Amino acid sequence: MTFMPILALVMLFIPRTTEAQSVTQPEDQVSVSEGSPVELKCTYSYSGSPFLLWYVQYPNQELQVLLRHTSQESNKGFQANLNKDETSYHLRKLHVQEEDAAVYFCALGDTVRGLTSGAEHKPPETVFEMF
């Protein structure tokens, strides 16, 4: 079996005039076997209308948007649904593959003001390994 590390980080885009916003990924490490389902959790605290995204950075590639909560589409088999009652935007895939090894970021922006130029980068929080 193959081990596949996937690292999830948090990026928080903070408008300068807004307070008490955060994004959290509670797990330190998630391990799954190839072909198994995976879920990377992302919860947020935000008083307005959140704009949530999942970014991915594959080895030796640039950071790219994987999913936006405004679109109900999937990308490369990944899906995420915004749950305002639970304030969550968990990333899911039913059957992970070796090529899914990457760094994953959950991000929060402001839909009214758009993404601001400043971003608070938090340390790695979730490592996703594949067996």
Disulfide bonds with the S-S distance in Angstrom:
Cys42-Cys106 1.83
